[in-house]
């Protein structure tokens, strides 16, 4: 006898701002780093953050990430994953 349980994965929370590092800033003790709202970043800054996040998620999961074109081909291939 087998029991199947369906689980929905909750997406990662999206932050309201991003932390920054300031070169040459010396801090004494635990102080929070400066932040910028996401709306202050341009398209390219946001895109780079998203690509870095994706790379780190796949790396931590120990799964090889595919190129977007390969993902598109796999999605269009009815026999993939069967």
Biotite code that builds the C-alpha atoms (Angstrom):
import biotite.structure as struc

atoms = struc.array([
    struc.Atom([0.000, 0.000, 0.000], chain_id="A", res_id=1, res_name="UNK", atom_name="CA", element="C"),
    struc.Atom([1.353, 3.437, -0.945], chain_id="A", res_id=2, res_name="UNK", atom_name="CA", element="C"),
    struc.Atom([0.244, 6.828, 0.247], chain_id="A", res_id=3, res_name="UNK", atom_name="CA", element="C"),
    struc.Atom([0.765, 9.935, -1.856], chain_id="A", res_id=4, res_name="UNK", atom_name="CA", element="C"),
    struc.Atom([0.916, 13.345, -0.290], chain_id="A", res_id=5, res_name="UNK", atom_name="CA", element="C"),
    struc.Atom([0.755, 16.510, -2.368], chain_id="A", res_id=6, res_name="UNK", atom_name="CA", element="C"),
    struc.Atom([2.762, 19.445, -1.085], chain_id="A", res_id=7, res_name="UNK", atom_name="CA", element="C"),
    struc.Atom([2.775, 22.951, -2.485], chain_id="A", res_id=8, res_name="UNK", atom_name="CA", element="C"),
    struc.Atom([6.093, 24.735, -2.307], chain_id="A", res_id=9, res_name="UNK", atom_name="CA", element="C"),
    struc.Atom([5.927, 28.310, -1.092], chain_id="A", res_id=10, res_name="UNK", atom_name="CA", element="C"),
    struc.Atom([7.898, 30.770, -3.263], chain_id="A", res_id=11, res_name="UNK", atom_name="CA", element="C"),
    struc.Atom([10.837, 32.593, -1.763], chain_id="A", res_id=12, res_name="UNK", atom_name="CA", element="C"),
    struc.Atom([9.884, 35.891, -0.132], chain_id="A", res_id=13, res_name="UNK", atom_name="CA", element="C"),
    struc.Atom([10.744, 38.948, -2.213], chain_id="A", res_id=14, res_name="UNK", atom_name="CA", element="C"),
    struc.Atom([12.598, 41.594, -0.224], chain_id="A", res_id=15, res_name="UNK", atom_name="CA", element="C"),
    struc.Atom([11.653, 45.266, -0.311], chain_id="A", res_id=16, res_name="UNK", atom_name="CA", element="C"),
    struc.Atom([15.242, 46.398, -0.399], chain_id="A", res_id=17, res_name="UNK", atom_name="CA", element="C"),
    struc.Atom([18.783, 45.217, -1.047], chain_id="A", res_id=18, res_name="UNK", atom_name="CA", element="C"),
    struc.Atom([21.781, 45.386, 1.241], chain_id="A", res_id=19, res_name="UNK", atom_name="CA", element="C"),
    struc.Atom([24.863, 47.102, -0.023], chain_id="A", res_id=20, res_name="UNK", atom_name="CA", element="C"),
    struc.Atom([28.503, 47.013, 0.937], chain_id="A", res_id=21, res_name="UNK", atom_name="CA", element="C"),
    struc.Atom([30.453, 50.205, 1.213], chain_id="A", res_id=22, res_name="UNK", atom_name="CA", element="C"),
    struc.Atom([34.132, 49.934, 0.369], chain_id="A", res_id=23, res_name="UNK", atom_name="CA", element="C"),
    struc.Atom([36.268, 51.334, 3.126], chain_id="A", res_id=24, res_name="UNK", atom_name="CA", element="C"),
    struc.Atom([33.428, 51.462, 5.678], chain_id="A", res_id=25, res_name="UNK", atom_name="CA", element="C"),
    struc.Atom([34.618, 50.352, 9.094], chain_id="A", res_id=26, res_name="UNK", atom_name="CA", element="C"),
    struc.Atom([31.997, 49.365, 11.622], chain_id="A", res_id=27, res_name="UNK", atom_name="CA", element="C"),
    struc.Atom([32.386, 48.854, 15.343], chain_id="A", res_id=28, res_name="UNK", atom_name="CA", element="C"),
    struc.Atom([29.990, 46.203, 16.543], chain_id="A", res_id=29, res_name="UNK", atom_name="CA", element="C"),
    struc.Atom([26.868, 44.750, 14.958], chain_id="A", res_id=30, res_name="UNK", atom_name="CA", element="C"),
    struc.Atom([25.299, 47.508, 12.882], chain_id="A", res_id=31, res_name="UNK", atom_name="CA", element="C"),
    struc.Atom([22.996, 46.855, 9.968], chain_id="A", res_id=32, res_name="UNK", atom_name="CA", element="C"),
    struc.Atom([24.338, 47.569, 6.517], chain_id="A", res_id=33, res_name="UNK", atom_name="CA", element="C"),
    struc.Atom([22.857, 50.364, 4.411], chain_id="A", res_id=34, res_name="UNK", atom_name="CA", element="C"),
    struc.Atom([19.974, 49.314, 2.139], chain_id="A", res_id=35, res_name="UNK", atom_name="CA", element="C"),
    struc.Atom([18.349, 50.603, -1.025], chain_id="A", res_id=36, res_name="UNK", atom_name="CA", element="C"),
    struc.Atom([14.740, 49.970, -2.088], chain_id="A", res_id=37, res_name="UNK", atom_name="CA", element="C"),
    struc.Atom([14.381, 47.674, -5.089], chain_id="A", res_id=38, res_name="UNK", atom_name="CA", element="C"),
    struc.Atom([12.687, 50.525, -6.938], chain_id="A", res_id=39, res_name="UNK", atom_name="CA", element="C"),
    struc.Atom([15.977, 52.474, -6.831], chain_id="A", res_id=40, res_name="UNK", atom_name="CA", element="C"),
    struc.Atom([17.675, 49.857, -9.037], chain_id="A", res_id=41, res_name="UNK", atom_name="CA", element="C"),
    struc.Atom([17.463, 49.828, -12.811], chain_id="A", res_id=42, res_name="UNK", atom_name="CA", element="C"),
    struc.Atom([16.499, 46.852, -14.977], chain_id="A", res_id=43, res_name="UNK", atom_name="CA", element="C"),
    struc.Atom([20.084, 45.652, -15.330], chain_id="A", res_id=44, res_name="UNK", atom_name="CA", element="C"),
    struc.Atom([20.793, 45.790, -11.595], chain_id="A", res_id=45, res_name="UNK", atom_name="CA", element="C"),
    struc.Atom([17.645, 43.812, -10.820], chain_id="A", res_id=46, res_name="UNK", atom_name="CA", element="C"),
    struc.Atom([18.402, 41.330, -13.583], chain_id="A", res_id=47, res_name="UNK", atom_name="CA", element="C"),
    struc.Atom([21.906, 40.743, -12.244], chain_id="A", res_id=48, res_name="UNK", atom_name="CA", element="C"),
    struc.Atom([20.596, 40.193, -8.710], chain_id="A", res_id=49, res_name="UNK", atom_name="CA", element="C"),
    struc.Atom([18.018, 37.698, -10.001], chain_id="A", res_id=50, res_name="UNK", atom_name="CA", element="C"),
    struc.Atom([20.605, 35.805, -12.063], chain_id="A", res_id=51, res_name="UNK", atom_name="CA", element="C"),
    struc.Atom([22.964, 35.650, -9.072], chain_id="A", res_id=52, res_name="UNK", atom_name="CA", element="C"),
    struc.Atom([20.132, 34.412, -6.846], chain_id="A", res_id=53, res_name="UNK", atom_name="CA", element="C"),
    struc.Atom([19.146, 31.717, -9.352], chain_id="A", res_id=54, res_name="UNK", atom_name="CA", element="C"),
    struc.Atom([22.760, 30.556, -9.702], chain_id="A", res_id=55, res_name="UNK", atom_name="CA", element="C"),
    struc.Atom([23.160, 30.308, -5.926], chain_id="A", res_id=56, res_name="UNK", atom_name="CA", element="C"),
    struc.Atom([19.854, 28.433, -5.469], chain_id="A", res_id=57, res_name="UNK", atom_name="CA", element="C"),
    struc.Atom([20.807, 25.807, -8.067], chain_id="A", res_id=58, res_name="UNK", atom_name="CA", element="C"),
    struc.Atom([24.315, 25.567, -6.629], chain_id="A", res_id=59, res_name="UNK", atom_name="CA", element="C"),
    struc.Atom([22.986, 24.992, -3.124], chain_id="A", res_id=60, res_name="UNK", atom_name="CA", element="C"),
    struc.Atom([20.536, 22.380, -4.436], chain_id="A", res_id=61, res_name="UNK", atom_name="CA", element="C"),
    struc.Atom([23.425, 20.692, -6.304], chain_id="A", res_id=62, res_name="UNK", atom_name="CA", element="C"),
    struc.Atom([21.448, 20.781, -9.552], chain_id="A", res_id=63, res_name="UNK", atom_name="CA", element="C"),
    struc.Atom([22.937, 21.828, -12.883], chain_id="A", res_id=64, res_name="UNK", atom_name="CA", element="C"),
    struc.Atom([21.119, 24.875, -14.222], chain_id="A", res_id=65, res_name="UNK", atom_name="CA", element="C"),
    struc.Atom([20.136, 24.824, -17.896], chain_id="A", res_id=66, res_name="UNK", atom_name="CA", element="C"),
    struc.Atom([20.424, 27.613, -20.409], chain_id="A", res_id=67, res_name="UNK", atom_name="CA", element="C"),
    struc.Atom([17.022, 29.324, -20.982], chain_id="A", res_id=68, res_name="UNK", atom_name="CA", element="C"),
    struc.Atom([16.902, 28.090, -24.598], chain_id="A", res_id=69, res_name="UNK", atom_name="CA", element="C"),
    struc.Atom([17.385, 24.501, -23.409], chain_id="A", res_id=70, res_name="UNK", atom_name="CA", element="C"),
    struc.Atom([14.584, 24.966, -20.865], chain_id="A", res_id=71, res_name="UNK", atom_name="CA", element="C"),
    struc.Atom([12.290, 26.185, -23.654], chain_id="A", res_id=72, res_name="UNK", atom_name="CA", element="C"),
    struc.Atom([13.090, 23.124, -25.778], chain_id="A", res_id=73, res_name="UNK", atom_name="CA", element="C"),
    struc.Atom([12.453, 20.820, -22.820], chain_id="A", res_id=74, res_name="UNK", atom_name="CA", element="C"),
    struc.Atom([9.088, 22.488, -22.154], chain_id="A", res_id=75, res_name="UNK", atom_name="CA", element="C"),
    struc.Atom([8.068, 22.014, -25.791], chain_id="A", res_id=76, res_name="UNK", atom_name="CA", element="C"),
    struc.Atom([9.165, 18.367, -25.860], chain_id="A", res_id=77, res_name="UNK", atom_name="CA", element="C"),
    struc.Atom([6.141, 16.234, -24.888], chain_id="A", res_id=78, res_name="UNK", atom_name="CA", element="C"),
    struc.Atom([8.333, 13.190, -24.177], chain_id="A", res_id=79, res_name="UNK", atom_name="CA", element="C"),
    struc.Atom([10.688, 14.971, -21.754], chain_id="A", res_id=80, res_name="UNK", atom_name="CA", element="C"),
    struc.Atom([10.451, 13.660, -18.210], chain_id="A", res_id=81, res_name="UNK", atom_name="CA", element="C"),
    struc.Atom([8.246, 10.686, -19.095], chain_id="A", res_id=82, res_name="UNK", atom_name="CA", element="C"),
])
